[in-house]
Amino acid sequence: MNEHDVLAERFEAHRPRLRALAYQTLGSPSEADDAVQEAWLRLSRTDPGSIENLGGWLTTVVARVCLNMLAAHRDEPVGVVLPESVVSDADGSGPEHEALLADSIGPALLVILHTLAPAERLAFVLHDIFAVPFDEIAAVVGRSPAAARQLASRARRRVQDVAPVTGTDLPRQRAITDVFLIAARNGDFDALLEALDQDVVVRSNGTEVVRGAAAVAARAFPFTRIAQVSLPALINGAIGIVTAADGKPVTLVGFTVTGAKITAIDLIDNPRSIAEADLAVSDPAWSRSW
């Protein structure tokens, strides 16, 4: 192989970790791919002999690209739409691969991370998920190491304050969402309020359509109709339901459960988002039909 091929091969060895970092920070599979591609373009224009630690260099580049992308999105609505699994193309092993499989990278955590300021989010992801030292984080966010530590600490407190139910609590997630769906079917307004966080948000294909427990409860009829023709499912590892036509999924409803309350409901009927989602339906024969 020539020098370019060797460099490309070395880069590909780091791609799963870089994509996971970008995805955790940005919450968008396509934007994560864009950030990783930008890192490759910058690497291809750099003398490899000048890079002592390729993994560290690439991590720094991707982190800076992500920070710039977050700054560009500063005025856009916050929201995460049933994200694609970051480990779908990771086939390695070792601590980096194990980090990708951890509960901490679930959709519920992404929802929380996207309420943080960009620098806080990046500091938390780099340090707490990818074990990047604070002196390196400081260079990325343009702060001192002590300030970078404070950014991560503030983010950590926020995550701990609203720690989501993880994949290990799926039965509890199911129980809470079942209470909501049964209450919707029975028109039980008080039971709906009991299942919902006071600041619950409903999004349709990523766009917020209603916020607040009372407002969501008052418009719960669509969920009743959906629930009656749907199958329970895991959507990217979280509890949800799927409706189908001709053996193909046409609507996904994902629930984010924090503590004992539903904090977000995502309605997805965008074909691309459905195709990207990792679905596990309660009826295995049905799920294999697409």
C-alpha positions as CSV (number, residue, x, y, z in Angstrom):
1,M,0.0,0.0,0.0
2,N,1.1,3.6,-0.6
3,E,1.4,6.2,2.1
4,H,-2.2,7.5,1.6
5,D,-3.6,4.0,1.9
6,V,-1.7,3.4,5.1
7,L,-3.0,6.7,6.5
8,A,-6.6,5.8,5.5
9,E,-6.3,2.4,7.2
10,R,-5.0,4.0,10.4
11,F,-7.9,6.5,10.3
12,E,-10.5,3.8,9.8
13,A,-9.3,2.1,13.0
14,H,-10.3,5.2,14.9
15,R,-13.6,5.9,13.0
16,P,-16.0,4.0,15.4
17,R,-14.7,5.9,18.4
18,L,-14.7,9.3,16.6
19,R,-18.2,8.8,15.3
20,A,-19.4,7.9,18.8
21,L,-17.8,11.0,20.2
22,A,-19.4,13.2,17.5
23,Y,-22.8,11.5,17.9
24,Q,-22.8,12.0,21.6
25,T,-22.0,15.6,21.2
26,L,-24.2,16.5,18.3
27,G,-27.1,13.9,18.6
28,S,-27.4,13.6,14.9
29,P,-26.0,10.6,12.9
30,S,-25.6,12.6,9.7
31,E,-23.8,15.5,11.4
32,A,-21.6,13.0,13.3
33,D,-20.6,11.5,9.9
34,D,-19.9,15.0,8.6
35,A,-17.7,15.8,11.6
36,V,-15.7,12.6,11.1
37,Q,-15.3,13.3,7.4
38,E,-14.0,16.7,8.2
39,A,-11.4,15.2,10.5
40,W,-10.3,12.9,7.6
41,L,-10.0,15.8,5.3
42,R,-7.8,17.7,7.8
43,L,-5.7,14.6,8.4
44,S,-5.2,14.1,4.7
45,R,-3.8,17.7,4.4
46,T,-1.4,17.2,7.4
47,D,2.0,15.6,7.5
48,P,1.4,12.4,9.5
49,G,5.0,12.5,10.7
50,S,4.2,15.6,12.7
51,I,1.5,13.8,14.7
52,E,2.8,12.0,17.7
53,N,-0.5,10.5,18.9
54,L,-3.0,10.0,16.1
55,G,-5.9,9.0,18.3
56,G,-5.5,12.1,20.5
57,W,-5.0,14.3,17.5
58,L,-8.2,13.0,15.8
59,T,-10.2,13.3,19.0
60,T,-9.2,16.9,19.4
61,V,-10.1,17.7,15.8
62,V,-13.5,16.1,15.9
63,A,-14.2,17.8,19.3
64,R,-13.4,21.2,17.8
65,V,-15.4,20.5,14.7
66,C,-18.4,19.5,16.9
67,L,-18.1,22.6,19.0
68,N,-18.2,24.8,15.9
69,M,-21.2,22.9,14.6
70,L,-23.0,23.4,18.0
71,A,-22.2,27.1,17.8
72,A,-23.8,27.3,14.3
73,H,-26.9,25.6,15.8
74,R,-27.1,27.9,18.8
75,D,-30.4,29.5,17.8
76,E,-32.1,26.3,16.6
77,P,-34.7,24.4,18.8
78,V,-33.2,21.8,21.1
79,G,-34.3,18.3,20.5
80,V,-33.2,14.8,19.8
81,V,-35.1,12.5,17.5
82,L,-34.9,8.8,18.4
83,P,-31.2,8.7,17.5
84,E,-29.5,6.0,15.5
85,S,-27.3,3.6,17.6
86,V,-23.8,4.8,17.6
87,V,-22.5,1.2,17.9
88,S,-24.2,-0.1,14.8
89,D,-21.0,-0.1,12.8
90,A,-18.5,-0.7,15.7
91,D,-17.1,-4.2,15.5
92,G,-14.0,-3.9,17.6
93,S,-13.2,-4.7,21.2
94,G,-11.4,-3.1,24.1
95,P,-12.2,-0.2,26.3
96,E,-13.3,2.2,23.5
97,H,-15.8,-0.4,22.2
98,E,-17.1,-1.2,25.6
99,A,-17.6,2.6,26.2
100,L,-19.9,2.7,23.1
101,L,-22.0,-0.1,24.6
102,A,-22.5,1.5,28.0
103,D,-25.9,2.5,29.2
104,S,-24.7,6.1,29.4
105,I,-25.1,6.5,25.6
106,G,-28.8,5.9,25.5
107,P,-31.4,8.2,24.0
108,A,-32.5,9.5,27.4
109,L,-29.0,10.8,28.2
110,L,-28.9,12.5,24.8
111,V,-32.1,14.4,25.7
112,I,-30.5,15.6,28.9
113,L,-27.1,16.5,27.2
114,H,-28.9,18.7,24.7
115,T,-30.2,20.9,27.5
116,L,-26.6,21.8,28.3
117,A,-24.5,24.6,26.9
118,P,-22.2,23.4,24.1
119,A,-19.0,23.7,26.2
120,E,-20.5,21.8,29.1
121,R,-21.8,19.1,26.9
122,L,-18.5,18.6,25.1
123,A,-16.5,18.7,28.4
124,F,-18.8,16.0,29.9
125,V,-18.7,13.8,26.8
126,L,-14.9,14.0,26.4
127,H,-14.1,13.4,30.1
128,D,-16.8,11.2,31.5
129,I,-17.5,9.0,28.5
130,F,-14.2,9.1,26.6
131,A,-11.7,9.7,29.5
132,V,-10.0,12.7,27.8
133,P,-7.8,14.6,30.3
134,F,-8.9,18.1,31.3
135,D,-5.8,19.7,30.0
136,E,-6.7,18.4,26.5
137,I,-10.3,19.4,27.0
138,A,-9.2,22.9,28.0
139,A,-7.4,23.4,24.6
140,V,-10.6,22.4,22.8
141,V,-13.0,24.6,24.6
142,G,-10.6,27.5,25.0
143,R,-10.7,27.5,28.8
144,S,-8.2,26.7,31.6
145,P,-8.0,23.0,32.8
146,A,-9.7,24.2,36.0
147,A,-12.5,25.8,34.1
148,A,-12.9,22.7,31.9
149,R,-13.2,20.6,35.0
150,Q,-16.0,22.9,36.3
151,L,-17.8,22.6,32.9
152,A,-17.8,18.8,33.2
153,S,-18.8,19.0,36.9
154,R,-21.8,21.2,36.2
155,A,-22.9,18.9,33.4
156,R,-22.4,15.9,35.6
157,R,-24.6,17.4,38.3
158,R,-27.3,18.1,35.7
159,V,-27.2,14.5,34.5
160,Q,-27.3,13.1,38.0
161,D,-30.2,15.4,39.0
162,V,-32.4,13.9,36.2
163,A,-30.7,10.5,35.8
164,P,-32.8,8.6,33.2
165,V,-34.1,5.1,33.5
166,T,-31.6,3.0,31.6
167,G,-31.9,-0.2,29.6
168,T,-31.6,-2.2,32.8
169,D,-35.0,-0.7,33.9
170,L,-37.0,-1.6,30.9
171,P,-39.8,-3.3,32.9
172,R,-40.3,-0.1,34.8
173,Q,-40.2,1.9,31.6
174,R,-42.9,-0.4,30.2
175,A,-45.1,-0.1,33.3
176,I,-45.0,3.7,33.2
177,T,-45.8,4.0,29.5
178,D,-48.5,1.4,29.9
179,V,-50.1,3.5,32.6
180,F,-50.1,6.5,30.1
181,L,-51.5,4.4,27.2
182,I,-54.3,2.8,29.3
183,A,-55.2,6.2,30.8
184,A,-55.4,7.7,27.3
185,R,-57.6,4.8,26.1
186,N,-59.9,5.3,29.1
187,G,-59.9,9.1,29.0
188,D,-58.6,9.2,32.5
189,F,-57.2,12.7,32.7
190,D,-55.9,12.4,36.3
191,A,-54.0,9.2,35.5
192,L,-52.5,10.8,32.5
193,L,-51.2,13.7,34.6
194,E,-49.8,11.2,37.1
195,A,-47.8,9.5,34.3
196,L,-46.4,12.7,32.8
197,D,-43.6,15.0,34.0
198,Q,-44.9,18.5,34.4
199,D,-42.6,19.7,31.6
200,V,-43.1,16.8,29.3
201,V,-42.6,17.6,25.6
202,V,-44.1,15.9,22.6
203,R,-42.2,16.2,19.3
204,S,-43.2,15.2,15.8
205,N,-40.2,14.4,13.6
206,G,-38.1,16.5,15.9
207,T,-40.3,19.6,16.0
208,E,-41.9,20.4,19.3
209,V,-45.7,20.4,19.0
210,V,-46.8,20.6,22.6
211,R,-45.3,21.0,26.1
212,G,-46.6,20.5,29.6
213,A,-48.5,17.7,31.3
214,A,-51.9,19.4,31.1
215,A,-51.5,20.2,27.4
216,V,-50.3,16.7,26.5
217,A,-53.0,15.0,28.6
218,A,-55.7,17.2,26.9
219,R,-54.5,16.0,23.5
220,A,-53.9,12.3,24.3
221,F,-56.5,10.9,22.0
222,P,-54.0,10.3,19.1
223,F,-52.0,8.1,21.4
224,T,-55.1,6.0,22.2
225,R,-55.6,5.4,18.5
226,I,-52.0,4.6,17.9
227,A,-51.8,2.3,20.8
228,Q,-54.7,0.2,19.6
229,V,-53.1,-0.7,16.3
230,S,-49.5,-0.9,17.5
231,L,-47.0,-3.4,18.9
232,P,-44.7,-2.8,21.9
233,A,-41.1,-2.3,20.8
234,L,-37.7,-1.3,21.8
235,I,-36.6,1.7,19.7
236,N,-32.9,2.3,20.0
237,G,-33.0,0.5,23.3
238,A,-35.8,2.5,24.8
239,I,-39.5,1.7,25.3
240,G,-41.8,2.6,22.4
241,I,-44.5,1.3,20.1
242,V,-44.6,0.7,16.3
243,T,-47.5,0.8,13.9
244,A,-47.2,-0.8,10.5
245,A,-48.9,-1.2,7.1
246,D,-48.3,-4.1,4.8
247,G,-45.7,-5.5,7.1
248,K,-43.7,-2.2,7.1
249,P,-43.3,0.2,10.1
250,V,-44.9,3.5,9.3
251,T,-45.0,5.3,12.7
252,L,-42.7,5.1,15.7
253,V,-43.6,6.4,19.2
254,G,-40.7,6.6,21.5
255,F,-41.0,7.4,25.2
256,T,-38.2,9.0,27.4
257,V,-38.7,8.0,31.0
258,T,-36.9,9.9,33.8
259,G,-37.4,8.6,37.3
260,A,-41.1,7.6,37.4
261,K,-42.4,10.1,34.8
262,I,-42.6,10.4,31.0
263,T,-40.5,13.4,30.1
264,A,-40.6,13.2,26.3
265,I,-42.7,11.5,23.6
266,D,-41.3,11.4,20.0
267,L,-43.7,10.7,17.1
268,I,-41.8,9.6,14.0
269,D,-43.3,9.0,10.6
270,N,-40.3,10.2,8.5
271,P,-39.3,7.2,6.4
272,R,-35.5,7.9,6.7
273,S,-35.7,8.2,10.5
274,I,-37.7,5.0,10.7
275,A,-35.1,3.2,8.4
276,E,-32.3,4.4,10.7
277,A,-33.9,3.3,13.9
278,D,-32.9,0.1,15.7
279,L,-36.2,-1.7,16.2
280,A,-36.9,-4.7,18.2
281,V,-40.6,-5.6,18.1
282,S,-42.4,-7.8,20.6
283,D,-43.5,-10.1,17.8
284,P,-40.2,-11.5,16.3
285,A,-41.9,-12.9,13.3
286,W,-43.5,-9.6,12.5
287,S,-40.2,-7.7,13.0
288,R,-38.4,-9.9,10.5
289,S,-40.9,-9.1,7.8
290,W,-39.1,-5.9,6.8
